[in-house]
Amino acid sequence: MSRFLSSAFSKISPYTPGEQPQNREYIKLNTNESPFPPSPEVVAHINSEEASRLNLYSDPSASMLIDAVAENFGVSADMVAVGNGSDEILAFSFMAFCEKGVAFADVTYGFYRVYADLYGLKTKIIPLTEKYEINPDDYKNIGCTIFIANPNAPTGHCLPVSEIEEILVSNPGNLVVIDEAYVDFGGESSVPLVNKYNNLLVIGTFSKSRNLAGARIGYAISNPEIICDLNKMKFSFNPYNLNRLSIIAGTYGIKDKEYFEKCTSLIKEAREYTVSELKKLNFEVLDSKTNFVFAQSGDIDGEEYYLSLKDRGILVRWFNKDRIRNFVRITIGTKEQMSLLIDATRDIIKAKHGEDIK
Ligand SMILES: *Cc1c(COP(=O)(O)O)cnc(C)c1O
């Protein structure tokens, strides 16, 4: 730390992204990316013609992308904002709407804690239930801004929209932010509620179900006043937050619904396979509506399992954090990748039992 860093930031512990190894080929099941390439439409439209325009700034209103997102969700364009990843929209939301503090779960997306600290916000941390689920009653009449990942990460648990609605009704004076990063793998979207409740902000991403993590595209859907506030933050921070190539990637990516359906259904199939195989190997697997499973073995502790998989060239995510230390979060890749994961797991557990007998 230099002597120039403001004291306000000296104690912040930044978000730790999952490893992105550059020097060894791993089967990468650690950051919830899609194993599939972007839609061929995306690849076709990010061409040298557009690349040759990189001397010019991108469209600060990203209107082509906004229109495509609006059309996809059946809302008007003034109800959509886009950002450099949904992380940026989350950051703007923590910046803009959290004067009275923020509430979120003890086990949820790690960035909520980081943003709360970055902006010096009061936090109300709400523990998940014994079964690692969000109890909607804990979020009623709360008196500050609420952030819920639905489905939640890294647990995979999903609340039905009817329960989100109860939270909205009981918090008329507070903004409720629903982070739908994983909704396309079997969750229920709260987007239809934005016309009914003016205290709802839904945030989504192209990083998981739309195969574009590297393009950094996120979106917000809410009423026009909230969208206007988000744009105020954006234009006070980085007006060209989406670059030319990402605007094109997002636009053609979201238009290719067939490819999206195909990829998400392959992931769901591979998830069901993974869950049933892990259960056969004595794992507890939390019910998942996402592109990952959160699982703990009855035979090997979480860190050891994570390290043994890494030795064998498979990366999963292990969190050194109370309550979930024995779990690993495994991204669902292709069926082939998952079958290799299962083989490796069987070997690891066999080796471990051999050791116990010795
Ligand atoms: C991955 C993820 C994000 C961030 O997505 P980006 O659009 O890549 O910034 C946000 N929220 C949750 C819950 C996530 O898992």
The ligand as a Gaussian input file, in Angstrom:
#p B3LYP/6-31G(d) Opt

LIG

0 1
 C      -21.285000     -13.721000     -12.329000
 C      -22.168000     -12.903000     -11.452000
 C      -22.294000     -11.529000     -11.634000
 C      -21.377000     -10.734000     -12.504000
 O      -21.498000     -10.886000     -13.799000
 P      -20.737000      -9.958000     -14.843000
 O      -21.848000      -9.541000     -15.726000
 O      -19.760000     -10.882000     -15.493000
 O      -20.099000      -8.811000     -14.159000
 C      -23.221000     -10.846000     -10.878000
 N      -23.955000     -11.472000      -9.946000
 C      -23.829000     -12.784000      -9.708000
 C      -24.655000     -13.423000      -8.662000
 C      -22.907000     -13.526000     -10.442000
 O      -22.740000     -14.807000     -10.174000

